[in-house]
Amino acid sequence: MSRSKSTSSRKNGPLLDLDRYVPALITFVANKLSNNATSVYQKRFGVTVTEWRILSQLAIEPGIPASRICQVIGFDKGPVSRNLGVMESRGLVAIKADPSDGRSHSITLTAKGRAVHDKVLQLALERERKLLSCLSKSERETLIGLLQRVHGNLGAVTGASD
């Protein structure tokens, strides 16, 4: 990590203390976890981390539209739609037009998609266990609660209500 301090002043002005700037810490952890997960999941199961996120959301909420996936995982519609198209062509998801609203589609896991989900889930939970092994049970619960609160407060900076 950088040794720069937000209170430091160098010739060019103040600097962030990247060891204490929460948005950077969250981003660094997320990027490193995501990059590693993509490598591992691609090699072992043939799915990217984005595809895994979609699979996991569809396991939790079968039949949801792409807009709901975008809302939950925080991705734009374009990348989600492209991933869903690839996943459908590989037989991982089924996309059906909503009979009551032709503009909306219901997306579900196929049997193959569910099998891939279940395999990746085992590894994902093991990775989480290893990541959090440096924390006590109480600390893990505190961390989860704090992250949930921060997630719930994103609207304070994004202007979004979700």
Phi, psi and omega in degrees: 000159180287151177261007180292149182240141179294336180270350178289152175227115177259183181306327183266004179114188183292155180232153175285146169266095185293347175281348184231354181277105190302314178303322178292316180300315179297316180296315181299313180297313182298315181297315181293318177296315182296314180298317179293319180298318179301315180298310183293312183293324179295314181295315186277323190234355179075022178234149175276169178294326177294317177297321177298317179299320179292314178303315183294323178292322179290330176291324181284318184231076181300141175084008181284158175277167179301326181300324178291320177300314179302316182299316185286313186270352174078028178253156175288160183298321183303303180298323179294316179299317178298315178297318179297321178298316178296316182294323177294317181295334178270000176080021181270330180226156173244132181242120182234139177295139176286120183298333181273345180210099185299342179278341184256152180231145176262128183242129180226159173284141169276176176300320178296317179297320179294320179296317178296315178307311185297323178291314181295322181304317180301315180290320180300317179292325177292320177298318178297316180301315179295318180301316185269004183296343178279357181248148173286167178303316180297318178295321178299315179296320178297314179301313180300314179298317179294316179296322176297319178294316178297317177301317179293342181259007181303328179303337179297333178248335182266339184081353180279153182264355182261000000 
